[in-house]
Amino acid sequence: MTASAPVPPPPATPPAGARVPSRWAAPLVAALVAAGAGLGIGWLLWAGPAGAASGTGLAGAAADAAGACEAWDRVPALREVFSDDKASEASYDRAGGAAALAGSAARTDPRYDALDKALQDVMRRLQTFDVKSAEAVAAHDRVSTLCAGLDG
């Protein structure tokens, strides 16, 4: 009879209830929350009373851009968005909602392309946690400047 090779033990498994860390969990959750916030804000604007937001075409684009800027007005400096409290989560959601609304405005009316691109830049910075650099401050200021231009 020949001797068989010993069978290696199975790999160690984490104890029951232990969490396995994932470097993708936080960005994935953040992206899902941002998408949900954008859809929610869009739904609220669309389903609201008969205001400008219920329009279509150019009027709808203007309402979407205005809604994006209304949400943006409540986003603090980007470095404050990840302060680990409920207010910072709401700020992240507002930034995502503003980006979604600006995107829909730009798809309907190219006058809002700059606002859409500026908010997409902000979202990329939030998703990569680049919120403390001088470029992040400039990105925040750019959106605020574009929104101020819509008011006037």
Secondary structure, DSSP 8 states (H G I E B T S, - for coil): ---------------TT-----TTHHHHHHHHHHHHHHHHHHHHHHHSSSSGGG--HHHHHHHHHHHHHHHHTT---GGGTTSSSHHHHHHHHHHHHHHHHHHHHHHH-GGGHHHHHHHHHHHHHHHTT--SSHHHHHHHHHHHHHHHHHH-
